Amino acid sequence: MGEAFETRCPTCGIDWELDEGNIPFAFQCKGCGHYYGINWHPEKKGMLRIIDINTYKQYEGYCPRRKASKRSH
């Protein structure tokens, strides 16, 4: 299992503790209850694109501990 992402909810600030091997497509924050869509950012390697499903606002999440050499494809 990979290391946890330091990705926080843009609404309430709770650490989601996501893991690079288990990024959910849709996610409900345990802190505020908002629903988010999450995927890898198409232009920024190592970044996640987070979309608030209610407002369609887009945010980015970053994992400073992610090892780029782990990905082989």
Steps between C-alpha positions, in 0.01 A plus 500: 500500500626849418541794730205717599425817310503825690179601329260703711136584446473846339185566705578385854875429490489141630782276375344238272795261546472375144739234377653509154384144434142578600384833355118496501317633193229647723548576866294636789700699755456365852546850640247716311301244301570661161538273200807532277617347177872417503735408217860548393566845357547464121781758474672493840681183598445397859204734544140406560209694355217528753156616387223598740201316354252756637668820376731364226787700650837343423786460744838332491655266751870418526693217657849619597602145600405335171792326333484566125720198426230262631288542187621284215239578232 
